[in-house]
Amino acid sequence: MNDFDARFEQFVREHFGETLPCSGLDTVVADLQLDSLDLLDFVLDMERRFEVEIDVEIVDEDMSLVQIRNVLRELTARRTGAEGS
């Protein structure tokens, strides 16, 4: 597991705590039983933690946490690349 993956997994565990199903990052957002406000809170927390801007429309309840991690990784790489330019 690389550093980014470890940071994301730690973030998810901190955010969801005991409510995270045993399937871990393979969990689909719909299975977390989040209402729209909870989902928005999750996205805003990711933005703060990883210092990126996420279009709320990108994250939907059919995505797994792994898919969200992959989107977040891409956004972080873009931000890091832009800072280096």
Backbone hydrogen bonds in HBPLUS format (Angstrom, degrees):
<---DONOR---> <-ACCEPTOR-->    atom                        ^
c    i                          cat <-CA-CA->   ^        H-A-AA   ^      H-
h    n   atom  resd res      DA  || num        DHA   H-A  angle D-A-AA Bond
n    s   type  num  typ     dist DA aas  dist angle  dist       angle   num
A0006-ALA N   A0002-ASN O   3.00 MM   4  6.25 159.9  2.04 154.9 161.0     1
A0007-ARG N   A0003-ASP O   2.91 MM   4  6.14 156.9  1.96 150.8 157.2     2
A0008-PHE N   A0004-PHE O   2.88 MM   4  6.16 158.8  1.93 155.2 161.0     3
A0009-GLU N   A0005-ASP O   2.89 MM   4  6.09 164.9  1.92 150.8 155.2     4
A0010-GLN N   A0006-ALA O   2.96 MM   4  6.11 158.6  2.01 146.2 152.1     5
A0011-PHE N   A0007-ARG O   2.93 MM   4  6.11 157.0  1.98 144.3 151.0     6
A0012-VAL N   A0008-PHE O   2.89 MM   4  6.18 163.4  1.92 157.1 160.5     7
A0013-ARG N   A0009-GLU O   2.99 MM   4  6.20 164.5  2.01 149.9 154.1     8
A0014-GLU N   A0010-GLN O   2.89 MM   4  6.10 154.9  1.95 150.3 157.4     9
A0015-HIS N   A0011-PHE O   2.82 MM   4  6.02 157.1  1.87 151.6 158.6    10
A0016-PHE N   A0012-VAL O   2.85 MM   4  5.94 172.3  1.86 159.0 160.5    11
A0017-GLY N   A0013-ARG O   2.73 MM   4  4.95 138.2  1.90 125.3 137.6    12
A0019-THR N   A0016-PHE O   2.97 MM   3  5.46 148.9  2.07 146.3 141.3    13
A0020-LEU N   A0017-GLY O   3.35 MM   3  6.03 170.1  2.36 117.3 120.3    14
A0024-GLY N   A0021-PRO O   3.00 MM   3  5.83 165.4  2.02 124.8 127.7    15
A0026-ASP N   A0023-SER O   3.12 MM   3  5.50 154.3  2.19 138.8 135.5    16
A0027-THR N   A0024-GLY O   3.05 MM   3  5.66 161.3  2.08 118.7 123.0    17
A0066-VAL N   A0025-LEU O   2.91 MM  41  5.35 123.3  2.24 165.0 150.8    18
A0065-LEU N   A0027-THR O   2.91 MM  38  5.93 142.7  2.05 158.3 166.9    19
A0031-ASP N   A0028-VAL O   2.80 MM   3  5.42 137.2  1.98 117.9 129.7    20
A0029-VAL N   A0063-MET O   2.83 MM  34  5.92 166.8  1.85 169.3 166.3    21
A0032-LEU N   A0029-VAL O   2.89 MM   3  5.29 154.6  1.95 112.5 120.9    22
A0030-ALA N   A0061-GLU O   2.93 MM  31  4.64 140.3  2.09 142.1 131.6    23
A0033-GLN N   A0030-ALA O   3.17 MM   3  5.51 162.5  2.20 109.3 114.5    24
A0039-LEU N   A0035-ASP O   2.98 MM   4  6.27 158.2  2.03 158.5 165.2    25
A0040-LEU N   A0036-SER O   3.00 MM   4  6.15 156.5  2.05 141.5 147.9    26
A0041-ASP N   A0037-LEU O   2.91 MM   4  6.12 155.6  1.97 145.6 152.4    27
A0042-PHE N   A0038-ASP O   2.94 MM   4  6.19 152.4  2.02 144.8 152.0    28
A0043-VAL N   A0039-LEU O   2.98 MM   4  6.28 160.3  2.02 151.3 155.9    29
A0044-LEU N   A0040-LEU O   2.88 MM   4  6.11 164.6  1.90 154.5 158.8    30
A0045-ASP N   A0041-ASP O   2.91 MM   4  6.06 154.5  1.97 146.0 153.0    31
A0046-MET N   A0042-PHE O   3.00 MM   4  6.29 151.4  2.08 144.9 152.6    32
A0047-GLU N   A0043-VAL O   2.94 MM   4  6.26 158.0  1.99 151.0 157.1    33
A0048-ARG N   A0044-LEU O   3.03 MM   4  6.32 160.3  2.07 149.3 153.7    34
A0049-ARG N   A0045-ASP O   2.93 MM   4  6.08 169.0  1.94 152.0 155.4    35
A0050-PHE N   A0046-MET O   2.86 MM   4  5.83 167.8  1.88 156.0 159.1    36
A0051-GLU N   A0047-GLU O   2.80 MM   4  5.25 115.4  2.22 134.9 145.5    37
A0052-VAL N   A0047-GLU O   3.32 MM   5  4.96 142.5  2.47 121.8 131.8    38
A0058-ILE N   A0055-ASP O   2.81 MM   3  5.55 159.1  1.86 124.6 131.1    39
A0063-MET N   A0060-ASP O   3.17 MM   3  5.83 168.9  2.18 121.1 124.2    40
A0068-ILE N   A0064-SER O   3.06 MM   4  6.43 155.3  2.12 148.2 155.2    41
A0069-ARG N   A0065-LEU O   2.86 MM   4  6.05 154.6  1.92 143.2 150.5    42
A0070-ASN N   A0066-VAL O   2.95 MM   4  6.25 152.0  2.03 147.4 154.6    43
A0071-VAL N   A0067-GLN O   3.06 MM   4  6.37 155.7  2.12 147.9 153.5    44
A0072-LEU N   A0068-ILE O   2.89 MM   4  6.10 165.2  1.91 154.2 158.7    45
A0073-ARG N   A0069-ARG O   2.80 MM   4  5.99 152.9  1.87 148.3 156.1    46
A0074-GLU N   A0070-ASN O   3.06 MM   4  6.28 157.6  2.11 143.8 149.0    47
A0075-LEU N   A0071-VAL O   2.96 MM   4  6.28 161.5  2.00 153.8 158.7    48
A0076-THR N   A0072-LEU O   2.88 MM   4  6.04 157.1  1.93 149.8 156.3    49
A0077-ALA N   A0073-ARG O   2.89 MM   4  6.10 154.5  1.96 147.2 154.3    50
A0078-ARG N   A0074-GLU O   2.98 MM   4  6.24 155.1  2.05 148.4 154.9    51
A0079-ARG N   A0075-LEU O   2.98 MM   4  6.23 159.0  2.03 145.8 151.5    52
A0080-THR N   A0076-THR O   2.88 MM   4  6.09 164.1  1.91 151.8 156.1    53
A0081-GLY N   A0077-ALA O   2.85 MM   4  5.98 154.9  1.91 145.5 152.8    54
A0082-ALA N   A0078-ARG O   2.85 MM   4  6.05 152.7  1.92 148.2 155.5    55
A0083-GLU N   A0079-ARG O   2.96 MM   4  6.20 149.6  2.06 146.8 155.1    56
A0084-GLY N   A0080-THR O   3.16 MM   4  6.33 142.6  2.30 139.6 148.9    57
A0085-SER N   A0082-ALA O   3.30 MM   3  5.27 149.1  2.40  95.8 104.6    58
